[in-house]
Amino acid sequence: EVQLVESGGGLVKPGGSLRLSCAASGFTFRDAWMSWVRQAPGKGLEWVGRIKSNPDSGTTAYAAPVKGRFSISRDDSKNTLYLQMDSLNAEDTALYYCTIHRSGYFNSWGQGTLVTVSS
Amino acid sequence: DIQMTQSPSTLSASVGDRVTITCRASQSIGSWLAWYQQRPGKAPKLLMYETSRLESGVPSRFSGSGSGTDFILTISSLQPNDFATYYCQQYVGFPGTFGQGTKVEVK
């Protein structure tokens, strides 16, 4: 059974940083493209960024609102995905989901970790 | 970015009703459309992809149709577990973009 378990969320001040983790199991993580998708409180879904599998180059791509501030990485030896978030602002307050990125859509989702940016 | 617009935003229905949700893209996306269901307090769940391909385990009362810019999600006979918010997502363009969601609520 596929499991994606996010952690690392919390309350952070504007301008601060946070690193989210996603522990994956139940599938071949090293071959999977992975994405982060976020959902602001009471709002819709927004794709944040993606990382390809290392055999497919391991390259990353980001949505415009987070480009230059967020960074996605992966440790295939630990089956773990990361999201480093810097220069956070109130608009980044959201539930952050780790997802398996399959051909452009998202076929498995974690339960999410909440990030709140507030002074 | 390709804009996705769903209608209606909220839909009131009863168990057993046939429900349709529309999703319109700002430009042609071929058949590269996915649908997700999000129950309250839960993560989204993939229902179908490539417009009409049902994800494994999804009941056959869910179906999808359309191509180009106009798409429809149909629930043939609404069940209690189906009261949720539904999102469409295009994935032909980069980045993939979601509709704003359609909440199916109890009438």
Interface residues (C-beta under 8 A of the other chain):
Chain A: V37 G44 L45 E46 W47 A61 A63 Y97 R102 S103 G104 Y105 F106 N107 S108 W109 G110 Q111 G112
Chain B: W32 A34 Y36 K42 A43 P44 K45 L46 Y49 E55 Y87 Q89 Y91 V92 F94 P95 G96 T97 F98 G99 Q100 G101
